[in-house]
Amino acid sequence: MGGMSPPAAGAAAQGGMGAMKSMRYTHMTFFWGKNSEVLFTMWPGTRGGMYALALIFVFALAVIVEFLGSRRADACLAALARRAPAAGGLARAAVHTVRVGVAYLLMLALMSFNGGGFLVAVAGHAAGFLAFRAGLCGGPAQVEEDRKNDPACC
C-alpha cells in the first residue's frame, strides 16, 4: 500500500513528544479555582481581578440572553413590525441572530468547566428571568397592559 509508510524520525521528534512539552492541560470535569481560561487563551489566567471580570462577563452574557428572549423585547419588535413589516422582520431576525450568538458564546465560556463560571451563568439566567420575564422590568404583566392600551396590537 503506497503512502502508508511510518513517519520519519525527524517528524516524530517535531510533532510527537516534542509537542507534548508545550501542551497545556484542559479540565474535563468541574473544578473550583481562579486559575482557568475562559473564552480566550490565558484569560483570566492566574490573576484574581481578571477572574472576577470573567465572572461578571459570563453573568452579563446570561442576562443578555434572557433579555433578548423576553416578551418585552418581542413586544418592541412587534410594534416595529406593525409600522414597517419588512423592517420588523429584519429586526426580529437580527435580534434572534444576536441571541443565538450570545448563547453560543456563553456555552463556550461554560466549557472552561470552572465551577464558579457555571454558578455565575445560572445566577445570570435567574436574574435575567426575574428581571425580564417574571414582571420586574416590564415582563408579562407589562406586555398584557400594552395589549389592552393598544387596539392595533394582536
C-alpha positions as CSV (number, residue, x, y, z in Angstrom):
1,M,0.0,0.0,0.0
2,G,1.7,3.1,-1.2
3,G,1.8,6.2,1.0
4,M,1.4,4.2,4.3
5,S,5.0,4.3,5.4
6,P,5.8,5.3,9.0
7,P,6.7,8.9,9.7
8,A,10.4,9.9,9.5
9,A,12.3,10.2,12.8
10,G,12.5,14.0,12.5
11,A,8.8,14.3,12.1
12,A,8.2,12.2,15.3
13,A,10.5,14.4,17.2
14,Q,8.8,17.6,16.0
15,G,5.1,16.6,16.2
16,G,5.3,13.7,18.7
17,M,6.9,14.0,22.1
18,G,8.4,17.5,21.4
19,A,4.9,18.9,21.1
20,M,3.8,17.5,24.4
21,K,6.0,19.9,26.3
22,S,4.1,22.9,25.0
23,M,0.6,21.5,25.5
24,R,-1.5,22.7,28.4
25,Y,-3.9,20.7,30.5
26,T,-7.6,21.3,29.9
27,H,-10.0,20.3,32.6
28,M,-12.8,17.9,31.5
29,T,-14.6,18.0,34.8
30,F,-15.8,20.9,37.0
31,F,-13.1,22.4,39.2
32,W,-13.0,25.2,41.7
33,G,-10.4,27.9,41.5
34,K,-9.4,31.1,39.8
35,N,-6.7,29.6,37.6
36,S,-8.6,28.9,34.4
37,E,-9.1,30.0,30.8
38,V,-12.5,31.4,29.8
39,L,-13.1,32.1,26.1
40,F,-9.6,33.3,25.3
41,T,-6.1,31.8,25.8
42,M,-4.5,32.9,29.0
43,W,-7.6,34.9,30.1
44,P,-8.2,35.3,33.0
45,G,-5.1,33.4,33.8
46,T,-4.0,33.4,37.5
47,R,-5.0,36.9,38.4
48,G,-7.9,37.2,40.8
49,G,-9.2,40.5,39.4
50,M,-9.3,39.2,35.9
51,Y,-11.1,36.1,37.1
52,A,-13.7,38.4,38.8
53,L,-14.0,40.3,35.5
54,A,-14.5,37.0,33.6
55,L,-17.3,36.0,36.0
56,I,-19.0,39.4,35.6
57,F,-18.8,38.9,31.8
58,V,-20.4,35.5,32.0
59,F,-23.1,36.8,34.3
60,A,-23.8,39.7,31.8
61,L,-24.0,37.2,28.9
62,A,-26.6,35.2,30.7
63,V,-28.7,38.3,31.5
64,I,-28.5,39.4,27.8
65,V,-29.7,36.0,26.6
66,E,-32.7,36.3,28.9
67,F,-33.5,39.8,27.8
68,L,-33.3,39.0,24.1
69,G,-35.7,36.1,24.6
70,S,-38.1,38.1,26.7
71,R,-41.7,39.1,25.8
72,R,-40.8,42.7,26.4
73,A,-38.1,42.7,23.7
74,D,-40.6,40.8,21.4
75,A,-43.3,43.4,22.0
76,C,-40.9,46.2,21.0
77,L,-40.1,44.3,17.8
78,A,-43.8,43.6,17.2
79,A,-44.5,47.4,17.4
80,L,-41.9,47.9,14.7
81,A,-43.3,45.2,12.6
82,R,-46.8,46.9,12.6
83,R,-45.3,50.1,11.3
84,A,-42.9,48.6,8.7
85,P,-43.4,44.8,8.2
86,A,-40.1,44.3,6.2
87,A,-38.1,46.2,8.8
88,G,-39.8,44.4,11.6
89,G,-39.0,41.1,10.1
90,L,-35.4,42.0,9.6
91,A,-35.1,43.4,13.1
92,R,-36.6,40.1,14.6
93,A,-34.1,38.1,12.5
94,A,-31.2,40.3,13.7
95,V,-32.2,40.0,17.4
96,H,-32.6,36.3,17.0
97,T,-29.2,36.0,15.4
98,V,-27.6,38.1,18.2
99,R,-29.4,36.0,20.9
100,V,-28.2,32.7,19.4
101,G,-24.6,34.1,19.0
102,V,-24.6,35.3,22.7
103,A,-26.0,31.9,23.8
104,Y,-23.2,30.0,21.9
105,L,-20.6,32.4,23.4
106,L,-22.0,31.7,26.9
107,M,-21.8,27.9,26.1
108,L,-18.2,28.3,25.1
109,A,-17.4,30.2,28.3
110,L,-19.0,27.3,30.3
111,M,-16.8,24.8,28.5
112,S,-14.0,26.0,30.7
113,F,-15.6,23.7,33.3
114,N,-15.0,26.2,36.0
115,G,-17.5,25.7,38.8
116,G,-17.6,29.5,39.6
117,G,-18.4,30.3,36.0
118,F,-21.2,27.7,36.0
119,L,-22.8,29.1,39.1
120,V,-22.5,32.7,37.8
121,A,-24.1,31.7,34.5
122,V,-27.0,30.1,36.3
123,A,-27.3,33.2,38.5
124,G,-27.3,35.4,35.5
125,H,-30.1,33.4,33.8
126,A,-32.1,33.6,37.1
127,A,-31.6,37.3,37.4
128,G,-32.5,37.9,33.8
129,F,-35.6,35.8,34.1
130,L,-36.6,37.6,37.2
131,A,-36.0,41.0,35.6
132,F,-37.4,40.5,32.1
133,R,-39.8,37.5,32.2
134,A,-41.2,37.5,35.7
135,G,-42.5,41.0,35.7
136,L,-39.9,43.1,37.4
137,C,-38.8,45.2,34.4
138,G,-41.8,45.1,32.1
139,G,-42.3,41.3,31.9
140,P,-45.6,39.6,31.1
141,A,-47.7,41.9,33.1
142,Q,-46.4,45.0,31.2
143,V,-47.0,43.3,27.9
144,E,-50.6,42.5,28.8
145,E,-51.1,46.1,29.8
146,D,-49.6,47.2,26.4
147,R,-52.0,45.0,24.6
148,K,-55.0,46.4,26.4
149,N,-53.9,50.0,25.7
150,D,-53.0,49.4,22.0
151,P,-56.0,48.4,19.9
152,A,-53.8,47.7,16.9
153,C,-51.9,45.0,18.8
154,C,-52.7,41.4,18.3
